[in-house]
Amino acid sequence: MPQIIHERPEDAALIEPLLDECFGPERFTKTAYKIRENIHSLPELSFVIRDGDKLVATIRYWPITIGDMSPALLLGPIAVEPTLQGQGLGISLIRQSLQIAIELGHKIIVLVGDPEYYGQFGFDAASPKGLQLPGPVEDRRFLVKECEQGALRNVSGVIAGGSMPDMTAGRNADLSETEQLITRLAAFAPPA
Ligand SMILES: CC(C)(COP(=O)(O)OP(=O)(O)OC[C@H]1O[C@@H](n2cnc3c(N)ncnc32)[C@H](O)[C@@H]1OP(=O)(O)O)[C@@H](O)C(=O)NCCC(=O)NCCS
């Protein structure tokens, strides 16, 4: 019986082959990967599905900022072992992890994925709301979910990888915090 559990350190070696199988090696060139390049996924929001000894699914969330000011999460990748796809594992993994993200106080979640799938979880187009990615992606696949009504009010700009450690989720940085953040985020700037 497949079970959702928190990702453990030993799962990492099994997650990579699953991602290779689902997305292929070219996944590393994608914009979402570039954003995640120098940051760590959040352990409290990283889950796997185990079926006995086998790891059959993975989901991770990453700390990001929008417009250098607003903390948010980047969801992905999510992958389900091909032979087990279409049995509800993906939906369970997303529902349960989203619920925990919301309980932890996260207000905004972005992802790159098919709107036909993610619409059911409350994601819709991010570009019309003023959000931008730092690299190419099919516009219709850039999605955002407001976990609380109005969370995107006064929030716009480019997504960058990196957390705001001194900030609680949902609070905007003040001027001096923003300056510190810009300096720190320079490390994450996409190549010219
Ligand atoms: C996308 C993925 C995570 C979904 O997980 P899953 O366990 O297969 O999905 P579920 O069983 O929970 O949901 C199945 C339903 O979602 C639909 N669905 C799955 N992927 C979809 C997609 N990309 N677009 C639209 N609908 C999709 C299925 O058609 C099915 O619909 P139905 O119940 O009406 O038949 C999984 O198929 C997967 O790992 N795919 C390869 C990697 C990938 O594309 N990841 C997402 C990148 S954003």
The ligand as an ORCA input file, in Angstrom:
! r2SCAN-3c Opt
* xyz 0 1
  C       1.686     14.755    -13.607
  C       1.729     13.647    -12.566
  C       2.542     14.087    -11.376
  C       0.298     13.356    -12.122
  O       0.303     12.321    -11.175
  P      -0.673     11.060    -11.343
  O      -0.575     10.250    -10.117
  O      -0.369     10.395    -12.634
  O      -2.072     11.802    -11.468
  P      -3.394     11.459    -10.717
  O      -3.654     10.000    -10.792
  O      -3.376     12.041     -9.372
  O      -4.441     12.245    -11.588
  C      -4.781     11.686    -12.786
  C      -5.651     12.636    -13.568
  O      -4.890     13.785    -13.896
  C      -4.821     13.911    -15.308
  N      -3.507     14.420    -15.696
  C      -2.306     13.921    -15.384
  N      -1.338     14.681    -15.934
  C      -1.968     15.686    -16.574
  C      -1.525     16.773    -17.345
  N      -0.234     17.025    -17.527
  N      -2.453     17.605    -17.865
  C      -3.776     17.392    -17.700
  N      -4.259     16.355    -16.963
  C      -3.365     15.516    -16.435
  C      -5.043     12.506    -15.822
  O      -5.522     12.531    -17.142
  C      -6.065     11.993    -14.854
  O      -7.341     12.480    -15.163
  P      -8.639     11.540    -15.002
  O      -8.676     11.146    -13.555
  O      -9.763     12.415    -15.424
  O      -8.392     10.389    -15.891
  C       2.320     12.336    -13.169
  O       1.521     11.907    -14.240
  C       3.744     12.463    -13.629
  O       4.669     12.222    -12.851
  N       3.969     12.809    -14.900
  C       5.303     12.930    -15.432
  C       6.036     14.080    -14.831
  C       5.272     15.367    -14.951
  O       4.760     15.710    -16.016
  N       5.204     16.085    -13.825
  C       4.496     17.318    -13.719
  C       5.323     18.399    -14.252
  S       4.617     19.920    -13.955
*
